[in-house]
C-alpha cells in the first residue's frame, strides 16, 4: 500500500483528498503547513507527496525545492487552484501538476500514474 502525504492549508480540501485517496487504497498522512510536512517527511518514508502551492505562510514551491534536493526519488504532485504557476520554472521540478477541482478524477489519475512510474523505476 502506497503512503501518500497530502499538504494543503485548507482543512476541508485536505480531508477530502485524504478520504478519497484512502478509498482508492492508499495510506494517507496530512499536513496543514510546510513545517508540518517537513516533520512528517523526517519521520516517515512516503511514496508520494501531493502539495498545494499557495499556502498562508509559505509557498509550496519552496518545499518542493527541498524535497527534490533532499529526497531525490520522492515524487511530488503539485495541486493548486492557480494554473498560472505552470509557467514558474520551479513547478517544473514536480512530477505532475493538477489544477484543483471538485472532480478529483484528474488528481486520482495522476496519483496512479506517478506511483506506477515510480514502481517501474525501482
MMTF fields as JSON, N, C-alpha, C and O atoms, coordinates in Angstrom:
{
  "mmtfVersion": "1.0.0",
  "mmtfProducer": "UNKNOWN",
  "numBonds": 487,
  "numAtoms": 488,
  "numGroups": 122,
  "numChains": 1,
  "numModels": 1,
  "chainsPerModel": [1],
  "groupsPerChain": [122],
  "chainIdList": ["A"],
  "bondAtomList": [4, 2, 8, 6, 12, 10, 16, 14, 20, 18, 24, 22, 28, 26, 32, 30, 36, 34, 40, 38, 44, 42, 48, 46, 52, 50, 56, 54, 60, 58, 64, 62, 68, 66, 72, 70, 76, 74, 80, 78, 84, 82, 88, 86, 92, 90, 96, 94, 100, 98, 104, 102, 108, 106, 112, 110, 116, 114, 120, 118, 124, 122, 128, 126, 132, 130, 136, 134, 140, 138, 144, 142, 148, 146, 152, 150, 156, 154, 160, 158, 164, 162, 168, 166, 172, 170, 176, 174, 180, 178, 184, 182, 188, 186, 192, 190, 196, 194, 200, 198, 204, 202, 208, 206, 212, 210, 216, 214, 220, 218, 224, 222, 228, 226, 232, 230, 236, 234, 240, 238, 244, 242, 248, 246, 252, 250, 256, 254, 260, 258, 264, 262, 268, 266, 272, 270, 276, 274, 280, 278, 284, 282, 288, 286, 292, 290, 296, 294, 300, 298, 304, 302, 308, 306, 312, 310, 316, 314, 320, 318, 324, 322, 328, 326, 332, 330, 336, 334, 340, 338, 344, 342, 348, 346, 352, 350, 356, 354, 360, 358, 364, 362, 368, 366, 372, 370, 376, 374, 380, 378, 384, 382, 388, 386, 392, 390, 396, 394, 400, 398, 404, 402, 408, 406, 412, 410, 416, 414, 420, 418, 424, 422, 428, 426, 432, 430, 436, 434, 440, 438, 444, 442, 448, 446, 452, 450, 456, 454, 460, 458, 464, 462, 468, 466, 472, 470, 476, 474, 480, 478, 484, 482],
  "bondOrderList": [1, 1, 1, 1, 1, 1, 1, 1, 1, 1, 1, 1, 1, 1, 1, 1, 1, 1, 1, 1, 1, 1, 1, 1, 1, 1, 1, 1, 1, 1, 1, 1, 1, 1, 1, 1, 1, 1, 1, 1, 1, 1, 1, 1, 1, 1, 1, 1, 1, 1, 1, 1, 1, 1, 1, 1, 1, 1, 1, 1, 1, 1, 1, 1, 1, 1, 1, 1, 1, 1, 1, 1, 1, 1, 1, 1, 1, 1, 1, 1, 1, 1, 1, 1, 1, 1, 1, 1, 1, 1, 1, 1, 1, 1, 1, 1, 1, 1, 1, 1, 1, 1, 1, 1, 1, 1, 1, 1, 1, 1, 1, 1, 1, 1, 1, 1, 1, 1, 1, 1, 1],
  "groupList": [{"groupName": "UNK", "atomNameList": ["N", "CA", "C", "O"], "elementList": ["N", "C", "C", "O"], "formalChargeList": [0, 0, 0, 0], "bondAtomList": [1, 0, 2, 1, 3, 2], "bondOrderList": [1, 1, 2], "singleLetterCode": "X", "chemCompType": "L-PEPTIDE LINKING"}],
  "groupTypeList": [0, 0, 0, 0, 0, 0, 0, 0, 0, 0, 0, 0, 0, 0, 0, 0, 0, 0, 0, 0, 0, 0, 0, 0, 0, 0, 0, 0, 0, 0, 0, 0, 0, 0, 0, 0, 0, 0, 0, 0, 0, 0, 0, 0, 0, 0, 0, 0, 0, 0, 0, 0, 0, 0, 0, 0, 0, 0, 0, 0, 0, 0, 0, 0, 0, 0, 0, 0, 0, 0, 0, 0, 0, 0, 0, 0, 0, 0, 0, 0, 0, 0, 0, 0, 0, 0, 0, 0, 0, 0, 0, 0, 0, 0, 0, 0, 0, 0, 0, 0, 0, 0, 0, 0, 0, 0, 0, 0, 0, 0, 0, 0, 0, 0, 0, 0, 0, 0, 0, 0, 0, 0],
  "groupIdList": [1, 2, 3, 4, 5, 6, 7, 8, 9, 10, 11, 12, 13, 14, 15, 16, 17, 18, 19, 20, 21, 22, 23, 24, 25, 26, 27, 28, 29, 30, 31, 32, 33, 34, 35, 36, 37, 38, 39, 40, 41, 42, 43, 44, 45, 46, 47, 48, 49, 50, 51, 52, 53, 54, 55, 56, 57, 58, 59, 60, 61, 62, 63, 64, 65, 66, 67, 68, 69, 70, 71, 72, 73, 74, 75, 76, 77, 78, 79, 80, 81, 82, 83, 84, 85, 86, 87, 88, 89, 90, 91, 92, 93, 94, 95, 96, 97, 98, 99, 100, 101, 102, 103, 104, 105, 106, 107, 108, 109, 110, 111, 112, 113, 114, 115, 116, 117, 118, 119, 120, 121, 122],
  "secStructList": [7, 7, 3, 3, 3, 3, 3, 7, 1, 7, 2, 2, 2, 2, 2, 2, 2, 2, 2, 2, 2, 2, 2, 6, 6, 7, 3, 3, 3, 3, 3, 1, 1, 2, 2, 2, 2, 2, 2, 2, 2, 2, 2, 1, 7, 7, 1, 3, 3, 3, 3, 7, 1, 5, 7, 1, 1, 1, 5, 2, 2, 2, 2, 2, 2, 2, 2, 2, 2, 2, 7, 6, 6, 7, 3, 3, 3, 3, 3, 3, 1, 7, 4, 4, 4, 4, 4, 1, 4, 4, 4, 4, 4, 1, 1, 3, 3, 3, 3, 7, 7, 1, 7, 7, 2, 2, 2, 2, 2, 2, 2, 2, 2, 2, 2, 2, 2, 2, 2, 2, 2, 7],
  "xCoordList": [0.841, 0.0, 0.89, 1.761, 0.668, 1.48, 1.119, -0.047, 2.155, 1.971, 2.044, 3.016, 0.983, 0.868, 0.784, 0.046, 1.544, 1.467, 0.73, 1.159, -0.378, -1.172, -0.885, -1.105, -0.39, -0.039, -0.907, -0.762, -1.812, -2.706, -3.165, -3.485, -3.201, -3.598, -5.11, -5.583, -5.865, -7.328, -7.803, -7.71, -8.313, -8.705, -9.674, -9.483, -10.72, -11.743, -11.173, -11.479, -10.35, -9.741, -8.784, -8.773, -7.994, -7.027, -7.75, -7.315, -8.835, -9.597, -10.31, -10.399, -10.819, -11.456, -10.459, -10.753, -9.283, -8.252, -7.88, -7.751, -7.707, -7.325, -8.395, -8.075, -9.649, -10.744, -10.82, -10.945, -10.743, -10.844, -9.664, -9.843, -8.477, -7.302, -7.307, -6.861, -7.806, -7.956, -8.942, -8.733, -10.019, -10.984, -10.346, -10.803, -9.282, -8.565, -7.53, -6.897, -7.374, -6.47, -5.114, -4.228, -4.938, -3.665, -3.688, -4.741, -2.514, -2.35, -2.003, -1.041, -2.782, -2.648, -2.322, -2.938, -1.333, -0.992, -1.21, -0.998, -1.632, -1.881, -1.038, -0.604, -0.821, -0.112, -0.764, -1.08, -0.961, -1.603, -0.637, -1.046, 0.652, 1.683, 2.923, 3.059, 3.809, 5.077, 5.902, 6.582, 5.848, 6.608, 6.085, 6.869, 4.758, 4.185, 4.627, 4.943, 4.65, 5.071, 6.532, 6.877, 7.38, 8.802, 8.937, 9.717, 8.162, 8.197, 7.773, 8.401, 6.715, 6.239, 7.275, 7.507, 7.885, 8.885, 10.109, 10.758, 10.43, 11.553, 11.21, 12.089, 9.935, 9.501, 9.223, 9.58, 8.594, 8.101, 8.702, 9.227, 8.604, 9.012, 7.758, 6.974, 7.579, 6.411, 6.748, 7.902, 5.712, 5.854, 5.497, 5.852, 4.777, 4.294, 3.881, 3.375, 4.107, 3.614, 2.679, 3.012, 1.504, 0.583, 0.674, 0.386, 1.072, 1.467, 0.738, 0.758, 0.093, -0.503, 0.626, 1.67, 0.437, 1.476, 1.258, 2.142, 0.089, -0.158, -0.777, -1.973, 0.086, -0.362, -0.123, 0.58, -0.712, -0.726, 0.665, 0.914, 1.552, 2.829, 4.026, 5.099, 3.845, 4.994, 4.512, 3.42, 5.312, 4.989, 5.346, 6.415, 4.445, 4.726, 5.905, 6.548, 6.193, 7.33, 8.651, 9.597, 8.71, 9.916, 10.094, 11.197, 8.998, 9.064, 9.393, 10.147, 8.84, 9.147, 10.653, 11.23, 11.282, 12.728, 13.5, 14.472, 13.062, 13.717, 13.561, 14.518, 12.359, 12.099, 12.957, 13.561, 13.009, 13.8, 15.277, 15.979, 15.746, 17.151, 17.473, 18.521, 16.579, 16.886, 16.335, 16.883, 15.277, 14.656, 14.45, 13.328, 15.535, 15.603, 14.567, 14.01, 14.308, 13.418, 11.959, 11.124, 11.621, 10.248, 9.466, 9.767, 8.464, 7.684, 6.729, 6.233, 6.496, 5.603, 4.611, 4.981, 3.341, 2.294, 1.885, 1.453, 2.016, 1.522, 0.03, -0.417, -0.73, -2.178, -2.575, -2.546, -2.944, -3.185, -4.412, -4.832, -4.974, -6.139, -5.727, -6.581, -4.433, -3.961, -3.12, -2.028, -3.617, -2.864, -1.666, -0.78, -1.62, -0.52, 0.836, 1.866, 0.843, 2.109, 2.785, 3.966, 2.054, 2.683, 3.816, 4.735, 3.743, 4.771, 5.989, 7.007, 5.897, 7.01, 7.962, 7.555, 9.203, 10.178, 10.277, 10.527, 10.084, 10.16, 9.135, 9.397, 7.962, 6.91, 7.295, 6.728, 8.238, 8.665, 9.434, 9.668, 9.827, 10.502, 9.543, 9.97, 8.258, 7.249, 7.039, 7.326, 6.537, 6.257, 4.943, 4.74, 4.051, 2.764, 2.214, 2.635, 1.263, 0.655, -0.838, -1.272, -1.628, -3.072, -3.719, -3.357, -4.672, -5.436, -6.6, -7.326, -6.769, -7.811, -9.18, -9.48, -9.995, -11.339, -12.195, -11.677, -13.502, -14.397, -14.429, -14.811, -14.03, -13.925, -12.475, -11.559, -12.278, -10.923, -10.384, -9.358, -11.053, -10.63, -9.213, -8.399, -8.908, -7.566, -6.506, -5.453, -6.769, -5.813, -5.577, -4.431, -6.637, -6.51, -5.744, -4.916, -6.023, -5.299, -3.811, -2.97, -3.488, -2.079, -1.385, -0.236, -2.074, -1.504, -1.17, -0.066, -2.108, -1.904, -0.726, 0.138, -0.697, 0.366, 1.738, 2.704, 1.829, 3.116, 3.616, 4.806, 2.722, 3.132, 3.531, 4.471, 2.822, 3.195, 4.564, 5.38, 4.815, 6.123, 7.228, 8.297, 6.964, 7.963, 8.246, 9.397, 7.206, 7.363, 8.227, 9.065, 8.023, 8.796, 10.271, 11.15, 10.528, 11.91, 12.665, 13.894, 11.927, 12.581, 13.223, 13.807],
  "yCoordList": [-1.174, 0.0, 1.241, 1.389, 2.118, 3.327, 4.333, 4.512, 4.982, 6.024, 7.384, 7.703, 8.193, 9.491, 10.58, 10.446, 11.648, 12.818, 13.919, 14.336, 14.389, 15.47, 16.745, 16.794, 17.776, 19.036, 20.141, 20.501, 20.672, 21.743, 22.501, 21.888, 23.824, 24.618, 24.724, 25.22, 24.275, 24.295, 22.972, 21.919, 23.049, 21.845, 20.961, 19.748, 21.577, 20.796, 20.048, 18.875, 20.733, 20.087, 18.977, 17.898, 19.254, 18.266, 16.988, 15.881, 17.15, 15.982, 15.276, 14.048, 16.051, 15.456, 14.606, 13.461, 15.16, 14.41, 13.148, 12.073, 13.286, 12.132, 11.048, 9.876, 11.423, 10.441, 9.751, 8.529, 10.547, 9.983, 9.056, 8.003, 9.444, 8.613, 7.345, 6.292, 7.437, 6.22, 5.261, 4.048, 5.811, 4.978, 4.277, 3.215, 4.881, 4.285, 3.248, 2.577, 3.133, 2.121, 2.627, 1.827, 3.929, 4.489, 4.764, 5.02, 4.706, 5.136, 6.623, 7.009, 7.457, 8.905, 9.568, 9.282, 10.463, 11.337, 12.757, 13.033, 13.659, 15.028, 16.016, 15.742, 17.173, 18.289, 19.582, 19.735, 20.509, 21.776, 22.908, 23.984, 22.668, 23.68, 22.989, 21.768, 23.779, 23.231, 22.683, 21.667, 23.345, 22.853, 21.5, 20.61, 21.345, 20.037, 18.989, 17.858, 19.356, 18.431, 18.022, 16.849, 18.981, 18.668, 17.658, 16.709, 17.877, 16.946, 15.544, 14.558, 15.455, 14.159, 13.504, 12.298, 14.297, 13.765, 13.249, 12.306, 13.857, 13.387, 12.093, 11.269, 11.912, 10.748, 9.514, 8.402, 9.696, 8.561, 8.54, 9.536, 7.362, 7.2, 7.183, 6.235, 8.215, 8.336, 7.909, 7.947, 7.502, 7.14, 8.3, 8.312, 9.292, 10.409, 11.551, 11.332, 12.792, 13.986, 14.72, 14.948, 15.085, 15.968, 17.308, 17.405, 18.336, 19.6, 20.788, 20.998, 21.559, 22.825, 23.836, 23.714, 24.816, 25.819, 27.041, 27.43, 27.632, 28.887, 28.616, 28.36, 28.683, 28.471, 29.741, 30.647, 29.796, 31.038, 31.608, 32.785, 30.802, 31.343, 31.037, 31.613, 30.134, 29.726, 29.147, 28.587, 29.285, 28.721, 27.234, 26.826, 26.452, 25.041, 24.823, 23.774, 25.802, 25.669, 25.613, 24.951, 26.31, 26.235, 24.814, 24.269, 24.23, 22.855, 21.887, 20.934, 22.12, 21.28, 21.263, 20.201, 22.422, 22.502, 21.692, 21.013, 21.768, 20.997, 19.501, 18.74, 19.084, 17.658, 17.145, 16.077, 17.899, 17.485, 17.389, 16.501, 18.282, 18.305, 17.198, 16.559, 16.973, 16.068, 14.655, 13.706, 14.51, 13.198, 12.997, 13.018, 12.809, 12.82, 11.906, 12.26, 10.75, 9.776, 9.933, 9.146, 10.917, 11.088, 11.954, 13.138, 11.379, 12.171, 13.14, 12.88, 14.263, 15.297, 15.676, 15.897, 15.745, 16.27, 17.617, 17.7, 18.662, 19.966, 20.017, 19.661, 20.462, 20.56, 21.947, 22.232, 22.8, 24.203, 24.725, 24.175, 25.786, 26.408, 27.331, 27.826, 27.56, 28.553, 27.91, 27.407, 27.926, 27.33, 28.181, 27.699, 29.435, 30.333, 29.82, 30.153, 29.01, 28.5, 27.519, 27.21, 27.034, 26.151, 26.856, 26.214, 28.181, 28.966, 29.237, 29.727, 28.928, 29.119, 27.931, 26.782, 28.201, 27.13, 26.182, 24.991, 26.693, 25.838, 24.719, 23.614, 25.001, 23.987, 22.83, 21.741, 23.058, 22.011, 20.905, 19.842, 21.145, 20.121, 19.01, 17.903, 19.311, 18.34, 17.269, 17.477, 16.131, 15.021, 15.197, 14.627, 15.99, 16.272, 17.568, 18.026, 18.149, 19.418, 19.288, 19.025, 19.47, 19.332, 20.616, 21.121, 21.141, 22.292, 21.768, 20.869, 22.34, 21.89, 21.953, 22.858, 20.96, 20.859, 20.073, 19.313, 20.257, 19.455, 18.006, 17.106, 17.787, 16.445, 15.991, 16.558, 14.976, 14.536, 13.475, 12.856, 13.261, 12.243, 12.494, 11.57, 13.719, 14.01, 13.786, 13.217, 14.222, 14.021, 12.531, 12.097, 11.755, 10.311, 9.645, 8.765, 10.066, 9.507, 9.833, 8.976, 11.066, 11.46, 10.692, 10.278, 10.5, 9.732, 8.328, 7.833, 7.696, 6.337, 6.292, 5.421, 7.225, 7.231, 7.476, 6.798, 8.437, 8.756, 7.585, 7.272, 6.937, 5.794, 4.598, 3.877, 4.385, 3.296, 3.556, 2.642, 4.788, 5.155, 4.941, 4.424, 5.343, 5.165, 3.694, 3.3, 2.883, 1.443, 0.811, -0.043, 1.23, 0.698, 1.085, 0.339, 2.272, 2.765, 2.13, 2.179, 1.534, 0.925, -0.392, -1.019],
  "zCoordList": [0.0, 0.0, 0.0, 0.857, -0.951, -1.077, 0.009, 0.36, 0.529, 1.538, 0.865, 0.181, 1.072, 0.433, 1.508, 2.483, 1.316, 2.188, 1.439, 0.364, 2.002, 1.417, 2.205, 3.415, 1.515, 2.154, 1.558, 0.39, 2.381, 1.945, 3.183, 4.201, 3.106, 4.271, 4.433, 5.455, 3.457, 3.559, 4.158, 3.527, 5.39, 6.123, 5.343, 5.255, 4.775, 4.077, 2.874, 2.657, 2.104, 0.932, 1.344, 0.753, 2.352, 2.831, 3.272, 2.957, 3.989, 4.457, 3.306, 3.288, 2.346, 1.17, 0.397, 0.051, 0.123, -0.591, 0.17, -0.416, 1.489, 2.309, 2.241, 2.046, 2.397, 2.354, 0.996, 0.913, -0.062, -1.42, -1.729, -2.341, -1.311, -1.582, -0.734, -1.19, 0.492, 1.314, 0.652, 0.655, 0.084, -0.637, -1.829, -2.252, -2.373, -3.502, -3.036, -3.851, -1.709, -1.166, -0.707, -0.403, -0.651, -0.218, 1.282, 1.866, 1.89, 3.271, 3.21, 2.546, 3.903, 3.752, 5.086, 6.113, 5.04, 6.146, 5.635, 4.455, 6.521, 6.083, 6.876, 7.994, 6.26, 6.898, 6.423, 5.244, 7.358, 7.03, 6.745, 6.309, 6.99, 6.728, 6.173, 6.25, 5.622, 5.135, 6.295, 6.148, 7.436, 8.59, 9.064, 9.392, 9.1, 9.451, 8.436, 8.805, 7.182, 6.129, 6.331, 6.185, 6.665, 6.914, 8.05, 7.964, 9.121, 10.254, 9.827, 10.213, 9.038, 8.562, 7.64, 7.718, 6.78, 5.854, 6.6, 6.146, 7.736, 8.545, 9.281, 9.532, 9.627, 10.413, 9.562, 9.951, 8.409, 7.622, 6.225, 5.727, 5.612, 4.215, 3.351, 3.398, 2.578, 1.726, 0.31, -0.117, -0.404, -1.813, -2.726, -3.904, -2.16, -2.968, -2.057, -0.957, -2.533, -1.848, -2.808, -3.971, -2.295, -3.019, -2.313, -1.12, -3.039, -2.429, -3.041, -4.254, -2.167, -2.576, -2.759, -2.118, -3.611, -3.822, -2.933, -2.17, -3.038, -2.347, -0.972, -0.838, 0.034, 1.401, 2.205, 1.759, 3.391, 4.176, 4.459, 4.2, 4.975, 5.444, 4.56, 4.739, 3.609, 2.806, 1.482, 1.397, 0.489, -0.809, -0.844, -0.391, -1.381, -1.569, -2.511, -2.467, -3.359, -4.272, -3.497, -3.924, -2.361, -1.524, -0.98, -0.985, -0.515, -0.01, -1.141, -0.942, -2.31, -3.47, -3.734, -3.967, -3.699, -3.936, -2.894, -3.223, -1.639, -0.571, -0.802, -0.656, -1.161, -1.382, -2.531, -2.433, -3.607, -4.774, -4.408, -4.892, -3.572, -3.171, -2.154, -2.247, -1.191, -0.087, -0.258, 0.303, -1.014, -1.206, -2.708, -3.214, -3.376, -4.836, -5.5, -6.539, -4.917, -5.548, -5.151, -5.599, -4.329, -3.865, -4.844, -5.0, -5.506, -6.463, -5.762, -4.666, -6.437, -5.922, -7.013, -8.166, -6.62, -7.491, -6.921, -5.771, -7.707, -7.291, -7.578, -8.668, -6.592, -6.731, -6.254, -5.057, -7.185, -6.865, -7.59, -8.608, -7.055, -7.683, -8.833, -9.568, -8.986, -9.945, -11.043, -10.777, -12.252, -13.358, -13.755, -14.46, -13.319, -13.687, -13.204, -13.788, -12.137, -11.617, -12.575, -12.413, -13.561, -14.553, -15.28, -15.789, -15.325, -16.008, -15.127, -15.616, -13.854, -12.925, -13.081, -12.913, -13.396, -13.62, -12.432, -12.612, -11.223, -10.032, -10.075, -9.6, -10.646, -10.701, -11.622, -11.524, -12.497, -13.425, -12.711, -13.286, -11.469, -10.683, -10.255, -9.925, -10.263, -9.826, -10.896, -12.075, -10.456, -11.371, -12.108, -13.18, -11.528, -12.173, -11.598, -10.535, -12.324, -11.95, -12.184, -13.306, -11.133, -11.238, -10.73, -9.667, -11.49, -11.043, -10.208, -10.632, -9.017, -8.1, -8.767, -9.546, -8.433, -8.981, -8.003, -7.184, -8.091, -7.252, -7.737, -6.99, -8.975, -9.541, -9.359, -9.956, -8.539, -8.217, -9.171, -8.889, -10.278, -11.238, -11.736, -11.768, -12.121, -12.644, -11.575, -11.861, -10.359, -9.278, -9.043, -8.929, -8.97, -8.74, -9.881, -9.648, -11.111, -12.262, -12.189, -12.461, -11.823, -11.714, -10.594, -10.746, -9.47, -8.363, -8.852, -8.624, -9.515, -10.019, -10.999, -10.895, -11.942, -12.953, -12.342, -12.692, -11.434, -10.82, -9.985, -10.009, -9.248, -8.437, -9.299, -8.964, -10.407, -11.322, -11.93, -12.043, -12.316, -12.883, -11.853, -12.178, -10.608, -9.536, -9.308, -9.119, -9.325, -9.099, -10.193, -9.908, -11.434, -12.561, -12.463, -12.894, -11.887, -11.783, -10.623, -10.575, -9.688, -8.513, -8.826, -7.942]
}
